[in-house]
């Protein structure tokens, strides 16, 4: 069986890479540039990629490293909320929609206040649904560090949300 080509491996990841880049940069144009630069670097380095290893983690690591060395990354850009779809069997009324929107804004604001290393872990785990092993590869840290950082990230986000929901709900 012939080895997979760069195109076969890389193109299916485009949307996931763009979504992660958009979270990192908070800007559609910057995200597009970041993904384009990621693909350029990955294509250049593809001959050094070891077939059989995790290509997805390899691509995310290139994107992350490219972001961290960019002007936006160096300024520790905040993350933007990715659209969260509500799953409901009944059609929500206007009041429920307003509450959901306010809740989403509170979560988005809290996420932007979490330290960058914690945001990365949350995004890779919860949004990109990466395994601990994949996250460890992307961030170049041990799996134990992934687990402890994820625990601390969730705890920090939870604390911020408790604080914000108490304050935010009083006015709703």
QUIFENHU-V755638 format. One record per backbone hydrogen bond with DSSP energy under -1.0 kcal/mol. NH is the residue of the N-H (numbers start at 1). CO is the residue of the C=O. If there is no record, write none. Layout:
# QUIFENHU-V755638
nh={NH;NH}
co={CO;CO}
This chain:
# QUIFENHU-V755638
nh={9;10;11;13;14;17;18;19;20;21;22;23;24;25;26;31;32;33;34;35;36;37;38;39;40;41;42;43;44;45;48;49;53;55;58;59;60;61;62;63;64;65;66;67;68;69;70;74;75;76;77;97;98;99;100;101;102;103;104;105;106;107;108;109;110;111;112;119;120;121;122;123;124;125;126;127;128;130;135;136;137;138;139;140;141;146;147;148;149;150;151;152;153;154;155;156;157;158;159;160;161;162;163;164;165;166;167;168;169}
co={5;6;7;10;11;13;14;15;16;17;18;19;20;21;22;27;28;29;30;31;32;33;34;35;36;37;38;39;40;41;45;46;50;53;54;55;56;57;58;59;60;61;62;63;64;65;67;70;71;73;72;93;94;95;96;97;98;99;100;101;102;103;104;105;106;107;108;115;116;117;118;119;120;121;122;123;123;124;131;132;133;134;135;136;136;142;143;144;145;146;147;148;149;150;151;152;153;154;155;156;157;158;159;160;161;162;163;164;165}
